[in-house]
């Protein structure tokens, strides 16, 4: 797996040998998407970065827990003609590992029939799985970002508060907040919460049993998240067993 997608694309552009599809593994899908869009604009492969204003750009995001077949059908229909304003018709699939089986197979067929004017980016979450046949038809790269703890402080504090004082209303709010994060960010929240609780053990002796059980719970949830278990299932364990 190559390390610098932007240097590679720049070289390919200079040599006029640009591949038709890239698979980007990352620990932050949104940041990876932004870097890719910024680079494409900088290289004038895109004139307008917002899909709503650009007929030559399609962004595919999971609807609920998955990317459905209709999204790939729409992509194929949109890109059946030559780009109108840019050199390429460009598509970006966010969390591509969330394609259902039918959608993945349709995208595979799309990849098997490449055209010179279509350029695709499949962004997948770190350590997730996607069809090997899709991988084989893409150039693979990694985009790693440092975890920004400061951006997750609120969620970390809310996890601690919830575990120390179970509140069903707060549970709903906290679950919603965590569901909006990338897997890597949820892992960071759980790891930091675990560290904070572990540091409390010597100071709050009267709550040792409660804190210890919460530490064990967070540790188990962390193991699930790092094993690529569905995030919703991992959060179910957190909230159900915390009660």
Backbone as CSV, one residue per row, in Angstrom:
resi,resn,N_x,N_y,N_z,CA_x,CA_y,CA_z,C_x,C_y,C_z
1,UNK,0.848,-1.198,0.000,0.000,0.000,0.000,0.880,1.243,0.000
2,UNK,0.674,2.107,-0.968,1.497,3.315,-1.094,1.115,4.322,-0.009
3,UNK,2.022,5.240,0.293,1.820,6.131,1.434,1.349,7.528,1.072
4,UNK,1.747,8.056,-0.098,1.390,9.441,-0.416,0.598,9.524,-1.706
5,UNK,-0.693,9.590,-1.540,-1.581,9.588,-2.704,-1.410,10.837,-3.558
6,UNK,-1.129,11.966,-2.929,-1.078,13.231,-3.671,0.168,13.332,-4.545
7,UNK,1.293,12.874,-4.017,2.515,12.832,-4.830,2.326,11.886,-6.009
8,UNK,1.673,10.769,-5.736,1.445,9.779,-6.787,0.548,10.345,-7.894
9,UNK,-0.547,10.996,-7.513,-1.465,11.565,-8.510,-0.759,12.638,-9.331
10,UNK,0.046,13.456,-8.644,0.760,14.524,-9.341,1.701,13.931,-10.398
11,UNK,2.403,12.876,-10.029,3.296,12.210,-10.978,2.519,11.647,-12.162
12,UNK,1.391,11.021,-11.852,0.564,10.430,-12.913,0.002,11.500,-13.850
13,UNK,-0.368,12.639,-13.286,-0.872,13.736,-14.118,0.219,14.228,-15.070
14,UNK,1.431,14.344,-14.572,2.552,14.797,-15.401,2.860,13.801,-16.520
15,UNK,2.661,12.532,-16.209,2.967,11.481,-17.186,1.741,11.053,-17.985
16,UNK,0.595,11.663,-17.659,-0.673,11.345,-18.324,-0.999,9.856,-18.201
17,UNK,-0.817,9.337,-16.988,-1.095,7.914,-16.724,-1.982,7.769,-15.486
18,UNK,-2.927,8.666,-15.307,-3.752,8.666,-14.093,-4.679,7.449,-14.067
19,UNK,-4.615,6.639,-12.977,-5.534,5.498,-12.846,-6.982,5.977,-12.708
20,UNK,-7.904,5.056,-12.862,-9.319,5.453,-12.823,-9.934,5.344,-11.433
21,UNK,-9.232,4.687,-10.482,-9.842,4.521,-9.153,-8.772,4.384,-8.070
22,UNK,-9.086,4.958,-6.893,-8.194,4.918,-5.736,-8.968,4.422,-4.516
23,UNK,-8.308,3.606,-3.715,-8.867,3.163,-2.445,-8.018,3.775,-1.340
24,UNK,-8.640,4.587,-0.493,-7.919,5.321,0.545,-8.360,4.836,1.919
25,UNK,-7.449,4.217,2.655,-7.738,3.775,4.025,-7.323,4.879,4.983
26,UNK,-8.210,5.234,5.896,-7.937,6.377,6.773,-8.555,6.181,8.152
27,UNK,-8.056,6.949,9.108,-8.654,6.956,10.444,-9.615,8.131,10.622
28,UNK,-9.839,8.901,9.546,-10.799,10.005,9.611,-11.321,10.271,8.198
29,UNK,-12.500,9.740,7.906,-13.074,9.830,6.555,-13.316,11.272,6.138
30,UNK,-13.847,12.092,7.050,-14.166,13.477,6.688,-12.908,14.265,6.338
31,UNK,-11.856,14.098,7.122,-10.609,14.822,6.844,-9.980,14.324,5.549
32,UNK,-10.059,13.032,5.303,-9.517,12.484,4.060,-10.276,13.044,2.864
33,UNK,-11.591,13.094,2.984,-12.415,13.658,1.910,-12.025,15.103,1.627
34,UNK,-11.844,15.896,2.682,-11.497,17.307,2.503,-10.139,17.457,1.825
35,UNK,-9.159,16.651,2.244,-7.832,16.751,1.634,-7.883,16.374,0.154
36,UNK,-8.651,15.362,-0.163,-8.764,14.931,-1.558,-9.427,16.016,-2.402
37,UNK,-10.535,16.581,-1.892,-11.247,17.638,-2.615,-10.346,18.853,-2.810
38,UNK,-9.648,19.261,-1.741,-8.754,20.422,-1.830,-7.674,20.200,-2.885
39,UNK,-7.132,18.981,-2.915,-6.076,18.670,-3.883,-6.625,18.700,-5.310
40,UNK,-7.799,18.123,-5.513,-8.401,18.102,-6.850,-8.685,19.512,-7.354
41,UNK,-9.120,20.374,-6.446,-9.366,21.776,-6.818,-8.047,22.485,-7.137
42,UNK,-7.041,22.211,-6.325,-5.731,22.839,-6.532,-5.155,22.466,-7.890
43,UNK,-5.370,21.208,-8.285,-4.859,20.733,-9.569,-5.844,20.997,-10.710
44,UNK,-6.920,21.720,-10.390,-7.931,22.121,-11.371,-8.610,20.922,-12.033
45,UNK,-8.676,19.828,-11.299,-9.458,18.682,-11.764,-10.915,18.879,-11.400
46,UNK,-11.148,19.794,-10.452,-12.503,20.206,-10.074,-12.547,21.724,-10.041
47,UNK,-13.630,22.284,-10.567,-13.788,23.739,-10.494,-14.648,24.135,-9.293
48,UNK,-15.618,23.275,-8.941,-16.468,23.533,-7.782,-16.492,22.286,-6.922
49,UNK,-16.174,22.459,-5.642,-16.036,21.297,-4.776,-17.353,20.766,-4.238
50,UNK,-18.403,21.572,-4.235,-19.683,21.120,-3.706,-20.450,20.336,-4.758
51,UNK,-20.834,19.116,-4.406,-21.537,18.257,-5.357,-22.840,18.878,-5.841
52,UNK,-23.496,19.642,-4.961,-24.774,20.249,-5.332,-24.618,21.239,-6.473
53,UNK,-23.425,21.811,-6.611,-23.179,22.817,-7.641,-22.342,22.287,-8.801
54,UNK,-22.067,20.996,-8.803,-21.169,20.452,-9.810,-21.725,19.131,-10.342
55,UNK,-22.143,19.139,-11.592,-22.703,17.936,-12.206,-21.652,16.858,-12.414
56,UNK,-20.385,17.252,-12.322,-19.301,16.305,-12.570,-18.760,15.679,-11.284
57,UNK,-19.410,15.944,-10.153,-18.962,15.397,-8.873,-20.123,14.707,-8.165
58,UNK,-19.899,13.465,-7.773,-20.908,12.713,-7.011,-20.271,12.244,-5.710
59,UNK,-20.901,12.584,-4.595,-20.464,12.099,-3.288,-21.493,11.074,-2.799
60,UNK,-21.005,9.911,-2.428,-21.884,8.846,-1.942,-21.591,8.607,-0.469
61,UNK,-22.616,8.760,0.362,-22.472,8.566,1.804,-23.439,7.487,2.274
62,UNK,-23.105,6.800,3.375,-24.039,5.802,3.903,-25.374,6.435,4.269
63,UNK,-26.442,5.749,3.934,-27.776,6.172,4.353,-28.179,5.256,5.500
64,UNK,-28.142,5.790,6.716,-28.306,4.935,7.881,-27.024,4.149,8.100
65,UNK,-27.128,2.820,8.087,-25.964,1.984,8.378,-25.254,1.482,7.131
66,UNK,-25.810,1.767,5.931,-25.197,1.196,4.738,-25.337,2.095,3.517
67,UNK,-24.556,1.774,2.513,-24.673,2.417,1.206,-25.483,1.458,0.342
68,UNK,-26.572,1.964,-0.200,-27.513,1.086,-0.899,-27.268,1.060,-2.406
69,UNK,-27.862,0.060,-3.055,-27.691,-0.153,-4.485,-28.105,1.053,-5.303
70,UNK,-29.163,1.735,-4.872,-29.676,2.877,-5.626,-28.622,3.961,-5.796
71,UNK,-27.728,4.097,-4.818,-26.676,5.108,-4.903,-25.703,4.796,-6.046
72,UNK,-25.387,3.526,-6.228,-24.474,3.127,-7.306,-25.186,3.224,-8.656
73,UNK,-26.473,2.876,-8.684,-27.250,3.031,-9.919,-27.287,4.491,-10.353
74,UNK,-27.476,5.379,-9.380,-27.503,6.816,-9.676,-26.149,7.291,-10.207
75,UNK,-25.071,6.787,-9.610,-23.723,7.139,-10.058,-23.526,6.745,-11.521
76,UNK,-23.900,5.532,-11.871,-23.709,5.040,-13.236,-24.540,5.855,-14.224
77,UNK,-25.742,6.212,-13.806,-26.609,7.005,-14.691,-26.040,8.407,-14.889
78,UNK,-25.559,9.011,-13.794,-25.008,10.367,-13.857,-23.782,10.431,-14.757
79,UNK,-22.967,9.390,-14.721,-21.689,9.417,-15.420,-21.712,8.646,-16.746
80,UNK,-22.890,8.491,-17.306,-22.999,7.827,-18.605,-22.570,8.748,-19.742
81,UNK,-22.468,10.042,-19.451,-22.074,11.030,-20.464,-20.757,11.688,-20.077
82,UNK,-20.133,12.342,-21.016,-18.872,13.045,-20.768,-19.066,14.189,-19.787
83,UNK,-18.028,14.538,-19.004,-18.135,15.680,-18.083,-18.386,16.972,-18.858
84,UNK,-19.194,17.835,-18.267,-19.581,19.070,-18.965,-18.653,20.244,-18.666
85,UNK,-18.138,20.326,-17.454,-17.327,21.493,-17.069,-15.895,21.161,-16.682
86,UNK,-15.639,19.940,-16.275,-14.326,19.524,-15.824,-13.769,18.447,-16.748
87,UNK,-12.514,18.106,-16.564,-11.884,17.074,-17.388,-12.429,15.699,-17.041
88,UNK,-12.785,15.519,-15.738,-13.242,14.211,-15.278,-14.618,14.305,-14.610
89,UNK,-15.365,13.218,-14.713,-16.465,12.965,-13.797,-15.831,12.288,-12.583
90,UNK,-16.036,12.852,-11.407,-15.358,12.358,-10.205,-16.384,11.904,-9.165
91,UNK,-16.163,10.734,-8.598,-17.032,10.269,-7.516,-16.191,9.927,-6.292
92,UNK,-16.771,10.199,-5.123,-16.106,9.908,-3.849,-17.086,9.116,-2.989
93,UNK,-16.699,7.935,-2.578,-17.555,7.085,-1.741,-17.034,7.146,-0.311
94,UNK,-17.825,7.728,0.583,-17.460,7.830,1.998,-17.759,6.507,2.698
95,UNK,-16.826,6.026,3.512,-17.020,4.766,4.247,-17.479,3.670,3.287
96,UNK,-16.691,3.436,2.259,-17.067,2.498,1.194,-17.285,1.080,1.711
97,UNK,-16.693,0.770,2.860,-16.895,-0.572,3.424,-18.343,-0.804,3.845
98,UNK,-19.136,0.260,3.888,-20.540,0.139,4.297,-21.482,-0.148,3.128
99,UNK,-20.936,-0.351,1.933,-21.790,-0.767,0.815,-22.410,-2.129,1.125
100,UNK,-23.721,-2.280,0.867,-24.300,-3.608,1.021,-23.785,-4.491,-0.122
101,UNK,-24.063,-5.767,-0.068,-23.494,-6.716,-1.030,-23.845,-6.353,-2.462
102,UNK,-25.100,-6.002,-2.685,-25.548,-5.653,-4.034,-24.849,-4.396,-4.546
103,UNK,-24.736,-3.387,-3.673,-24.077,-2.138,-4.061,-22.603,-2.386,-4.375
104,UNK,-21.943,-3.203,-3.551,-20.525,-3.504,-3.771,-20.314,-4.217,-5.102
105,UNK,-21.196,-5.150,-5.426,-21.068,-5.874,-6.690,-21.335,-4.972,-7.892
106,UNK,-22.266,-4.034,-7.738,-22.540,-3.094,-8.834,-21.363,-2.148,-9.033
107,UNK,-20.751,-1.704,-7.923,-19.589,-0.833,-8.050,-18.423,-1.609,-8.678
108,UNK,-18.296,-2.870,-8.321,-17.245,-3.705,-8.902,-17.396,-3.762,-10.421
109,UNK,-18.601,-3.962,-10.893,-18.849,-4.001,-12.343,-18.482,-2.660,-12.977
110,UNK,-18.799,-1.580,-12.265,-18.471,-0.231,-12.737,-16.952,-0.077,-12.857
111,UNK,-16.226,-0.611,-11.876,-14.766,-0.534,-11.886,-14.155,-1.410,-12.974
112,UNK,-14.858,-2.476,-13.318,-14.357,-3.396,-14.342,-14.502,-2.839,-15.753
113,UNK,-15.258,-1.744,-15.864,-15.484,-1.132,-17.178,-15.020,0.325,-17.138
114,UNK,-13.720,0.560,-16.874,-13.230,1.937,-16.696,-13.280,2.744,-17.992
115,UNK,-13.494,4.047,-17.830,-13.438,4.964,-18.961,-12.432,6.063,-18.643
116,UNK,-11.923,6.703,-19.674,-10.857,7.687,-19.485,-11.304,8.942,-18.747
117,UNK,-12.594,9.206,-18.707,-13.056,10.471,-18.136,-13.710,10.309,-16.765
118,UNK,-13.578,9.134,-16.156,-14.157,8.913,-14.813,-13.034,8.627,-13.818
119,UNK,-13.088,9.305,-12.676,-12.077,9.171,-11.626,-12.787,8.939,-10.297
120,UNK,-12.427,7.867,-9.604,-13.128,7.529,-8.368,-12.217,7.410,-7.164
121,UNK,-12.765,7.781,-5.990,-12.054,7.651,-4.712,-12.958,6.905,-3.740
122,UNK,-12.520,5.758,-3.299,-13.245,4.989,-2.291,-12.517,5.182,-0.965
123,UNK,-13.163,5.854,-0.016,-12.542,6.108,1.283,-13.089,5.098,2.282
124,UNK,-12.195,4.331,2.900,-12.622,3.310,3.853,-12.013,3.595,5.219
125,UNK,-12.732,3.240,6.261,-12.237,3.409,7.619,-11.117,2.402,7.896
126,UNK,-10.147,2.855,8.662,-8.973,2.033,8.991,-9.390,0.677,9.557
127,UNK,-8.729,-0.364,9.081,-8.915,-1.745,9.537,-10.279,-2.324,9.191
128,UNK,-11.003,-1.685,8.271,-12.275,-2.242,7.829,-12.038,-3.136,6.614
129,UNK,-13.054,-3.900,6.229,-12.883,-4.830,5.116,-13.765,-4.433,3.937
130,UNK,-13.271,-4.717,2.737,-14.002,-4.445,1.510,-13.622,-5.544,0.524
131,UNK,-14.452,-5.811,-0.450,-14.201,-6.891,-1.393,-12.786,-6.826,-1.976
132,UNK,-12.088,-7.952,-1.948,-10.738,-8.003,-2.507,-10.758,-7.691,-3.999
133,UNK,-11.834,-8.051,-4.673,-11.933,-7.771,-6.108,-12.047,-6.274,-6.380
134,UNK,-12.663,-5.537,-5.444,-12.705,-4.078,-5.575,-11.316,-3.509,-5.326
135,UNK,-10.650,-4.006,-4.282,-9.285,-3.550,-3.974,-8.357,-3.725,-5.171
136,UNK,-8.486,-4.868,-5.828,-7.559,-5.205,-6.914,-7.701,-4.265,-8.109
137,UNK,-8.805,-3.549,-8.178,-9.032,-2.642,-9.298,-8.773,-1.184,-8.940
138,UNK,-8.203,-0.981,-7.762,-7.896,0.379,-7.298,-6.419,0.490,-6.914
139,UNK,-5.915,1.707,-6.952,-4.610,2.005,-6.368,-4.839,2.276,-4.884
140,UNK,-4.122,1.562,-4.001,-4.375,1.656,-2.566,-3.404,2.610,-1.872
141,UNK,-3.970,3.423,-0.964,-3.173,4.391,-0.203,-3.695,4.490,1.223
142,UNK,-2.853,5.063,2.088,-3.255,5.363,3.459,-3.206,6.868,3.690
143,UNK,-4.158,7.361,4.475,-4.139,8.747,4.937,-4.382,8.723,6.435
144,UNK,-3.339,8.964,7.211,-3.454,8.924,8.675,-3.471,10.338,9.240
145,UNK,-4.309,10.552,10.248,-4.392,11.849,10.914,-4.209,11.646,12.408
146,UNK,-3.549,12.605,13.045,-3.394,12.550,14.498,-4.740,12.805,15.160
147,UNK,-5.008,12.057,16.211,-6.255,12.267,16.950,-6.203,13.601,17.668
148,UNK,-7.267,14.366,17.515,-7.318,15.668,18.165,-8.221,15.568,19.396
149,UNK,-7.594,15.258,20.521,-8.339,15.035,21.759,-9.216,16.235,22.105
150,UNK,-8.678,17.440,21.849,-9.420,18.646,22.226,-10.782,18.713,21.562
151,UNK,-10.905,18.149,20.353,-12.176,18.179,19.645,-13.177,17.196,20.243
152,UNK,-12.689,16.254,21.054,-13.551,15.202,21.603,-13.759,15.341,23.106
153,UNK,-13.304,16.460,23.668,-13.381,16.655,25.116,-14.811,16.535,25.635
154,UNK,-15.754,17.119,24.913,-17.151,17.096,25.368,-17.672,15.667,25.455
155,UNK,-17.406,14.859,24.428,-17.887,13.477,24.443,-17.227,12.673,25.559
156,UNK,-15.931,12.913,25.789,-15.214,12.208,26.855,-15.828,12.535,28.210
157,UNK,-16.087,13.813,28.439,-16.695,14.244,29.705,-18.080,13.645,29.880
158,UNK,-18.836,13.573,28.779,-20.196,13.039,28.870,-20.200,11.538,29.157
159,UNK,-19.224,10.816,28.616,-19.124,9.386,28.909,-18.861,9.179,30.396
160,UNK,-17.919,9.950,30.939,-17.596,9.846,32.368,-18.820,10.177,33.224
161,UNK,-19.492,11.280,32.915,-20.681,11.687,33.676,-21.765,10.624,33.616
162,UNK,-21.954,10.051,32.419,-22.991,9.030,32.260,-22.693,7.809,33.120
163,UNK,-21.448,7.345,33.096,-21.080,6.159,33.859,-21.159,6.398,35.362
164,UNK,-20.915,7.629,35.794,-20.957,7.946,37.221,-22.373,8.194,37.720
165,UNK,-23.255,8.563,36.804,-24.644,8.838,37.198,-25.560,8.510,36.024
166,UNK,-26.003,7.245,35.967,-26.792,6.775,34.825,-28.072,7.602,34.675
167,UNK,-28.234,8.157,33.489,-29.394,8.998,33.180,-29.858,8.614,31.776
168,UNK,-31.078,8.076,31.673,-31.553,7.562,30.384,-31.690,8.663,29.337
169,UNK,-32.055,9.870,29.768,-32.157,10.990,28.824,-30.766,11.325,28.285
170,UNK,-29.777,11.351,29.175,-28.408,11.626,28.752,-27.872,10.505,27.857
171,UNK,-28.358,9.283,28.093,-27.932,8.156,27.271,-28.278,8.383,25.799
172,UNK,-29.480,8.858,25.554,-29.935,9.113,24.181,-29.077,10.193,23.530
173,UNK,-28.829,11.260,24.282,-28.019,12.366,23.747,-26.585,11.922,23.479
174,UNK,-26.026,11.144,24.405,-24.643,10.688,24.265,-24.502,9.716,23.102
175,UNK,-25.450,8.798,22.967,-25.403,7.845,21.855,-25.447,8.585,20.521
176,UNK,-26.329,9.575,20.427,-26.442,10.363,19.199,-25.124,11.066,18.879
177,UNK,-24.494,11.622,19.924,-23.224,12.318,19.747,-22.134,11.366,19.275
178,UNK,-22.060,10.182,19.861,-21.040,9.202,19.495,-21.280,8.639,18.091
179,UNK,-22.544,8.517,17.717,-22.866,7.983,16.391,-22.415,8.911,15.270
180,UNK,-22.195,10.177,15.597,-21.755,11.144,14.594,-20.242,11.145,14.394
181,UNK,-19.531,10.328,15.192,-18.070,10.278,15.109,-17.606,9.141,14.213
182,UNK,-16.386,9.259,13.717,-15.745,8.158,13.007,-15.327,7.101,14.031
183,UNK,-15.119,5.869,13.556,-14.700,4.786,14.453,-13.459,5.187,15.246
184,UNK,-12.468,5.768,14.567,-11.219,6.143,15.244,-11.480,7.148,16.362
185,UNK,-12.458,8.032,16.152,-12.776,9.042,17.170,-13.496,8.408,18.354
186,UNK,-14.387,7.448,18.085,-15.068,6.737,19.178,-14.036,5.979,19.998
187,UNK,-13.073,5.361,19.321,-11.997,4.643,20.019,-11.218,5.607,20.921
188,UNK,-10.926,6.800,20.407,-10.201,7.799,21.201,-11.005,8.199,22.428
189,UNK,-12.307,8.412,22.266,-13.180,8.790,23.387,-13.167,7.699,24.456
190,UNK,-13.308,6.457,24.044,-13.333,5.341,25.004,-11.975,5.188,25.683
191,UNK,-10.898,5.284,24.910,-9.544,5.161,25.489,-9.296,6.247,26.525
192,UNK,-9.638,7.479,26.209,-9.397,8.587,27.133,-10.286,8.470,28.372
193,UNK,-11.533,8.059,28.180,-12.446,7.865,29.318,-11.918,6.770,30.238
194,UNK,-11.398,5.711,29.626,-10.818,4.607,30.387,-9.625,5.088,31.206
195,UNK,-8.782,5.912,30.604,-7.612,6.446,31.295,-8.016,7.325,32.476
196,UNK,-9.028,8.155,32.263,-9.482,9.060,33.337,-10.020,8.268,34.515
197,UNK,-10.825,7.237,34.227,-11.389,6.425,35.308,-10.294,5.655,36.042
198,UNK,-9.311,5.167,35.297,-8.209,4.423,35.922,-7.431,5.316,36.886
199,UNK,-7.282,6.575,36.522,-6.553,7.518,37.382,-7.347,7.893,38.623
200,UNK,-8.646,7.644,38.611,-9.487,7.980,39.769,-9.445,6.912,40.848
201,UNK,-9.023,5.717,40.498,-9.098,4.598,41.434,-8.467,4.869,42.800
202,UNK,-7.247,5.360,42.889,-6.639,5.568,44.205,-7.293,6.689,45.004
203,UNK,-7.911,7.643,44.306,-8.432,8.828,44.979,-9.837,8.634,45.533
204,UNK,-10.613,7.781,44.915,-12.013,7.631,45.311,-12.257,6.201,45.783
205,UNK,-11.617,5.850,46.883,-11.649,4.468,47.356,-13.063,3.950,47.574
206,UNK,-13.980,4.849,48.031,-15.327,4.366,48.340,-16.089,3.963,47.089
207,UNK,-15.612,4.442,45.931,-16.295,4.095,44.683,-15.472,3.098,43.852
208,UNK,-14.535,2.411,44.529,-13.629,1.519,43.811,-14.381,0.456,43.014
209,UNK,-15.403,-0.147,43.595,-16.129,-1.225,42.910,-16.815,-0.697,41.656
210,UNK,-17.501,0.443,41.795,-18.204,1.029,40.647,-17.228,1.418,39.552
211,UNK,-16.158,2.091,39.930,-15.173,2.539,38.944,-14.524,1.342,38.262
212,UNK,-14.194,0.312,39.045,-13.552,-0.876,38.477,-14.448,-1.546,37.445
213,UNK,-15.745,-1.636,37.756,-16.670,-2.267,36.804,-16.798,-1.429,35.538
214,UNK,-16.772,-0.093,35.695,-16.842,0.776,34.520,-15.572,0.676,33.676
215,UNK,-14.432,0.543,34.350,-13.159,0.372,33.632,-13.195,-0.918,32.812
216,UNK,-13.681,-1.991,33.443,-13.774,-3.277,32.751,-14.714,-3.180,31.554
217,UNK,-15.834,-2.476,31.747,-16.804,-2.305,30.665,-16.189,-1.539,29.493
218,UNK,-15.534,-0.421,29.804,-14.910,0.373,28.743,-13.817,-0.414,28.031
219,UNK,-13.080,-1.191,28.792,-12.007,-1.994,28.190,-12.594,-3.008,27.204
220,UNK,-13.708,-3.629,27.573,-14.369,-4.597,26.682,-14.918,-3.916,25.430
221,UNK,-15.503,-2.730,25.618,-16.039,-1.977,24.478,-14.899,-1.576,23.540
222,UNK,-13.785,-1.174,24.132,-12.616,-0.784,23.336,-12.104,-1.957,22.501
223,UNK,-12.095,-3.127,23.087,-11.645,-4.321,22.358,-12.557,-4.591,21.159
224,UNK,-13.858,-4.417,21.366,-14.816,-4.631,20.274,-14.573,-3.633,19.140
225,UNK,-14.406,-2.374,19.519,-14.191,-1.334,18.509,-12.922,-1.583,17.713
226,UNK,-11.863,-1.992,18.398,-10.591,-2.242,17.714,-10.618,-3.538,16.906
227,UNK,-11.606,-4.390,17.180,-11.768,-5.633,16.417,-12.703,-5.437,15.235
228,UNK,-13.062,-4.172,14.997,-13.908,-3.816,13.853,-15.348,-4.313,13.986
229,UNK,-15.782,-4.573,15.233,-17.188,-4.910,15.466,-18.037,-3.690,15.146
230,UNK,-19.241,-3.910,14.633,-20.158,-2.822,14.317,-20.235,-1.841,15.491
231,UNK,-20.107,-0.545,15.187,-20.086,0.482,16.242,-21.369,0.449,17.070
232,UNK,-22.509,0.270,16.418,-23.785,0.239,17.151,-23.809,-0.899,18.169
233,UNK,-23.250,-2.051,17.810,-23.223,-3.187,18.737,-22.317,-2.892,19.928
234,UNK,-21.185,-2.242,19.650,-20.269,-1.880,20.729,-20.920,-0.884,21.683
235,UNK,-21.641,0.096,21.124,-22.333,1.085,21.968,-23.490,0.441,22.720
236,UNK,-24.151,-0.526,22.111,-25.222,-1.258,22.816,-24.654,-1.887,24.079
237,UNK,-23.474,-2.494,23.957,-22.839,-3.127,25.116,-22.557,-2.088,26.190
238,UNK,-22.039,-0.921,25.756,-21.709,0.136,26.714,-22.942,0.575,27.497
239,UNK,-24.001,0.905,26.797,-25.173,1.484,27.465,-26.022,0.451,28.210
240,UNK,-26.146,-0.736,27.655,-26.953,-1.772,28.321,-26.278,-2.253,29.606
241,UNK,-24.973,-2.541,29.525,-24.285,-3.068,30.703,-24.012,-1.982,31.753
242,UNK,-24.003,-0.723,31.337,-23.790,0.359,32.302,-24.980,0.504,33.250
243,UNK,-26.131,0.066,32.778,-27.326,0.176,33.631,-27.304,-0.811,34.773
